Amino acid sequence: MWFMPLRIASYNLHKCLGADGRRDPGRVLDVLNGIGADIIALQEVDHRLGPRPAALPRSLIETQSDFILPDLPVNSVSLGWHGQTILTRGHTVSATRRIDLPGMEPRGAVLAEVALLSGGALRVVGVHLGLVRWARQLQLRAILRALALRAPMPTVILGDFNEWSAGRGMEPLAGAFLLHAPGRSFHAARPIAALDRIAIDPQIVLSDAGVVDTARSRMASDHLPVWADIALSDPLPAPLHPVTPAPPLAAGG
């Protein structure tokens, strides 16, 4: 049995600081609204210092979009946790979790289990992995351990993986997830690296994917959003997918 297609997306907002040096949350929200996604994982949605106030105001999301924010923040001024949150459009979030991640710097992943309008459910894990490979690999293993404690459910892991290599660094996902790089998403002004990626489990089929590369998205942040169209199936006794490498980087990247 197959459920209706979904569009998922990921966007590192860079705290709404654009290529022109201006913080413009409205411009970022215009980009988000234009993706046409059902579910979006966001990174750098809050400022890093002090109480981590939201860079993208909650009131702006509530009045100028039809996205819904799940219950993830650690205080009343943040949108998420470690600068991350997950937006949904029309679908109901039935459970959320924060996942502590190891490494040299404070990092965490956010998890949302979404009851889909078409039936079925999807678990979404939003990530913003560390700056060094050994830490990223520890973080991926921590995410897999956290997922093993949850009930079986089709799962996607998406976000800023911070991995520049086309074929190395994502080994912890091998045998459990198929990794896809929709395209070069960083730096937005001149994209040379596929840092933003999407990992899907065997119950999910990816039909199309891409990067939102427009004049507005190149200005709004230092990353371009990535998206994927997926469909969910009932569990099948199929072998797990291996990790596939990202596309090769440009010369000098």
Backbone torsions as a table, in degrees:
resi	resn	phi	psi	omega
1	MET	NA	135.1	179.3
2	TRP	-115.3	143.6	176.9
3	PHE	-101.9	163.0	-176.3
4	MET	-59.3	150.5	-178.2
5	PRO	-63.2	152.8	176.1
6	LEU	-127.2	149.6	169.9
7	ARG	-109.7	122.5	174.8
8	ILE	-110.7	156.5	-176.6
9	ALA	-152.1	163.7	175.9
10	SER	-140.7	142.6	-177.1
11	TYR	-150.4	120.8	170.7
12	ASN	-87.9	112.2	-172.3
13	LEU	-79.3	-14.6	-177.1
14	HIS	55.7	36.3	180.0
15	LYS	56.8	30.9	177.8
16	CYS	64.8	19.3	177.1
17	LEU	-90.3	118.1	-175.0
18	GLY	-90.8	175.7	-179.9
19	ALA	-65.1	-19.4	178.1
20	ASP	-89.6	6.3	179.3
21	GLY	81.6	4.4	-179.7
22	ARG	-101.8	141.8	169.6
23	ARG	-89.3	114.9	-174.1
24	ASP	-135.3	85.0	-179.6
25	PRO	-59.8	-34.4	179.2
26	GLY	-61.9	-39.0	178.0
27	ARG	-65.1	-42.0	177.6
28	VAL	-62.3	-43.3	-179.3
29	LEU	-65.5	-34.6	174.6
30	ASP	-58.7	-41.9	178.2
31	VAL	-64.4	-44.9	179.7
32	LEU	-60.1	-45.6	-179.4
33	ASN	-63.7	-27.9	-176.9
34	GLY	-82.1	-9.2	-177.9
35	ILE	-74.0	-30.5	-177.6
36	GLY	72.9	30.5	-175.2
37	ALA	-90.2	149.1	172.1
38	ASP	-81.5	-35.3	-176.9
39	ILE	-140.2	132.5	-179.8
40	ILE	-131.9	128.5	170.5
41	ALA	-92.6	129.7	-178.6
42	LEU	-114.3	142.2	172.6
43	GLN	-121.0	154.5	-179.7
44	GLU	54.7	42.6	179.2
45	VAL	-85.1	-17.1	177.2
46	ASP	-117.9	158.4	171.6
47	HIS	-73.5	158.1	-171.9
48	ARG	-87.1	-27.0	-169.6
49	LEU	-99.3	160.6	176.9
50	GLY	61.5	-136.9	-179.3
51	PRO	-78.8	8.7	179.2
52	ARG	57.7	58.9	178.1
53	PRO	-64.6	151.0	-177.4
54	ALA	-64.5	132.7	172.1
55	ALA	-80.7	-30.1	175.3
56	LEU	-106.9	105.2	-171.6
57	PRO	-61.1	138.2	177.2
58	ARG	-57.2	-41.0	-177.9
59	SER	-62.4	-32.6	179.1
60	LEU	-68.1	-42.8	177.5
61	ILE	-62.2	-43.0	-175.5
62	GLU	-70.4	-30.6	-175.5
63	THR	-100.9	-20.6	-174.2
64	GLN	-123.5	18.5	173.8
65	SER	-154.1	170.4	174.1
66	ASP	-109.5	24.0	175.2
67	PHE	-79.4	151.1	177.1
68	ILE	-115.8	136.4	178.1
69	LEU	-95.0	130.8	175.4
70	PRO	-79.7	174.7	-179.2
71	ASP	-87.8	87.5	-179.3
72	LEU	-124.0	-23.8	-171.3
73	PRO	-68.0	159.4	179.5
74	VAL	-92.4	-12.5	179.1
75	ASN	-153.7	-179.9	-172.7
76	SER	-77.5	-12.6	-176.9
77	VAL	-103.3	-12.0	-179.9
78	SER	-94.3	154.2	172.1
79	LEU	-89.8	-28.5	-173.2
80	GLY	-145.8	-151.4	-176.6
81	TRP	-130.4	128.0	-172.5
82	HIS	52.2	37.0	176.4
83	GLY	78.1	11.5	-176.0
84	GLN	-120.7	146.6	171.5
85	THR	-152.0	176.1	179.7
86	ILE	-132.2	127.7	177.7
87	LEU	-103.2	142.5	174.2
88	THR	-126.2	154.0	178.5
89	ARG	-126.1	105.9	175.3
90	GLY	87.0	-24.3	-178.3
91	HIS	-94.3	152.5	-174.9
92	THR	-98.9	129.1	174.8
93	VAL	-84.1	118.2	-176.3
94	SER	-93.8	-21.3	179.6
95	ALA	-158.4	147.4	175.3
96	THR	-133.7	152.8	176.2
97	ARG	-146.2	151.2	168.5
98	ARG	-106.1	137.0	-178.5
99	ILE	-115.9	116.3	175.4
100	ASP	-69.6	138.1	-179.0
101	LEU	-122.1	139.9	178.2
102	PRO	-77.6	169.5	176.1
103	GLY	142.9	-177.8	-178.2
104	MET	-77.1	-21.7	-176.2
105	GLU	-128.2	155.6	-179.9
106	PRO	-62.7	123.5	178.3
107	ARG	-141.3	154.7	175.3
108	GLY	-157.3	156.3	173.9
109	ALA	-111.4	155.4	177.7
110	VAL	-117.8	142.4	-176.3
111	LEU	-126.0	134.5	174.5
112	ALA	-134.1	132.2	174.1
113	GLU	-103.9	121.1	-167.2
114	VAL	-113.4	124.6	172.4
115	ALA	-84.1	117.6	-172.4
116	LEU	-84.7	145.4	-179.9
117	LEU	-60.4	-31.9	-176.9
118	SER	-83.2	-2.4	-173.4
119	GLY	104.1	157.7	-177.4
120	GLY	80.4	-176.0	-177.1
121	ALA	-148.2	157.1	179.8
122	LEU	-137.3	132.5	173.6
123	ARG	-98.0	130.1	-178.6
124	VAL	-119.9	127.2	175.7
125	VAL	-115.3	117.9	177.6
126	GLY	-95.1	132.8	-175.3
127	VAL	-130.4	151.5	166.8
128	HIS	-139.9	90.7	-169.7
129	LEU	-76.2	167.2	-173.1
130	GLY	-70.7	178.5	-172.6
131	LEU	-90.0	-11.7	178.7
132	VAL	-120.8	148.7	-169.7
133	ARG	-64.6	-43.2	-176.9
134	TRP	-61.1	-36.1	178.3
135	ALA	-69.6	-40.1	178.2
136	ARG	-60.9	-39.9	-179.5
137	GLN	-68.0	-40.2	174.3
138	LEU	-60.9	-39.4	-178.3
139	GLN	-67.1	-40.8	177.0
140	LEU	-63.4	-39.7	178.3
141	ARG	-65.3	-37.6	177.9
142	ALA	-64.6	-38.3	177.4
143	ILE	-64.6	-43.7	179.4
144	LEU	-62.7	-38.3	177.2
145	ARG	-64.3	-40.5	179.0
146	ALA	-65.3	-38.9	179.2
147	LEU	-66.9	-33.7	-179.6
148	ALA	-64.1	-19.9	179.5
149	LEU	-87.5	-7.8	-178.6
150	ARG	-96.3	160.1	175.7
151	ALA	-64.1	150.1	178.3
152	PRO	-56.9	136.0	-178.8
153	MET	-166.2	140.2	173.7
154	PRO	-53.0	133.1	-169.9
155	THR	-133.8	139.5	169.9
156	VAL	-122.9	143.5	172.2
157	ILE	-118.3	123.7	-176.9
158	LEU	-147.2	155.5	179.5
159	GLY	149.2	-158.8	178.7
160	ASP	-89.2	103.1	-178.1
161	PHE	-82.5	-12.9	176.3
162	ASN	57.8	23.4	-179.6
163	GLU	-105.5	117.9	-178.5
164	TRP	-84.4	-21.8	-176.3
165	SER	-72.7	145.1	177.5
166	ALA	-79.6	-21.4	-172.8
167	GLY	-137.2	3.3	-177.4
168	ARG	-128.0	162.3	172.2
169	GLY	101.6	-23.3	-176.3
170	MET	-103.6	18.6	-175.4
171	GLU	-54.7	-35.0	179.2
172	PRO	-58.2	-22.8	-179.3
173	LEU	-83.7	-12.9	-175.4
174	ALA	-60.1	134.5	179.9
175	GLY	87.4	-8.9	-179.4
176	ALA	-124.1	-30.5	-176.3
177	PHE	-138.8	149.3	169.6
178	LEU	-96.0	120.9	-176.8
179	LEU	-95.1	132.2	-179.1
180	HIS	-129.2	135.5	173.7
181	ALA	-108.7	106.2	-176.5
182	PRO	-61.9	-21.3	179.7
183	GLY	156.7	179.6	-178.7
184	ARG	-74.3	123.0	-173.0
185	SER	-121.8	-4.5	-178.0
186	PHE	-140.4	139.5	-7.9
187	HIS	-79.9	144.0	-172.3
188	ALA	-55.7	-36.6	-178.0
189	ALA	-69.4	-29.0	178.3
190	ARG	-152.0	82.3	-171.5
191	PRO	-64.8	123.1	178.6
192	ILE	-128.0	-10.2	-174.1
193	ALA	-134.3	141.5	178.2
194	ALA	-95.0	70.6	-177.3
195	LEU	-79.0	-26.2	-174.9
196	ASP	-97.7	121.7	-169.2
197	ARG	-137.3	168.9	-176.5
198	ILE	-136.3	126.0	177.2
199	ALA	-114.0	130.2	-177.4
200	ILE	-122.9	150.1	178.8
201	ASP	-92.2	174.8	-171.3
202	PRO	-66.4	-13.4	178.4
203	GLN	-84.0	2.4	-174.7
204	ILE	-121.5	137.0	175.4
205	VAL	-113.4	129.2	177.7
206	LEU	-97.1	121.3	-177.4
207	SER	-99.3	-26.1	-178.6
208	ASP	-162.8	157.1	178.9
209	ALA	-160.6	160.3	-179.8
210	GLY	-174.0	-175.7	179.8
211	VAL	-117.7	137.8	177.2
212	VAL	-84.4	96.0	-175.9
213	ASP	-113.7	92.4	179.4
214	THR	-129.3	169.5	177.8
215	ALA	-58.8	-39.3	-178.9
216	ARG	-71.7	-43.0	-178.4
217	SER	-69.1	-29.9	176.7
218	ARG	-69.3	-20.6	-179.4
219	MET	-96.6	-27.8	-166.2
220	ALA	-75.2	-28.9	-174.7
221	SER	-153.1	178.2	175.2
222	ASP	-90.7	-5.7	173.0
223	HIS	-115.4	151.9	168.2
224	LEU	-94.5	145.5	175.5
225	PRO	-68.2	150.5	171.6
226	VAL	-119.7	153.4	-177.7
227	TRP	-143.0	161.3	175.4
228	ALA	-149.4	139.4	172.7
229	ASP	-97.0	123.7	-175.2
230	ILE	-129.2	163.5	171.3
231	ALA	-136.8	147.7	-178.7
232	LEU	-105.2	147.2	175.6
233	SER	-125.6	166.7	170.0
234	ASP	-65.5	155.6	-179.8
235	PRO	-57.4	137.0	179.3
236	LEU	-125.1	148.1	178.8
237	PRO	-80.6	51.9	-177.9
238	ALA	-94.0	155.2	176.5
239	PRO	-66.9	151.8	179.1
240	LEU	-72.4	150.3	-177.3
241	HIS	-82.3	145.4	171.1
242	PRO	-79.5	164.2	174.0
243	VAL	-72.9	135.6	174.9
244	THR	-108.0	144.8	-175.5
245	PRO	-73.1	156.1	172.7
246	ALA	-70.5	162.8	177.2
247	PRO	-63.7	154.2	-179.0
248	PRO	-61.4	148.7	179.9
249	LEU	-82.7	160.9	175.9
250	ALA	-67.3	158.2	179.0
251	ALA	-57.0	134.3	179.7
252	GLY	85.4	-5.8	-179.6
253	GLY	-86.3	NA	NA
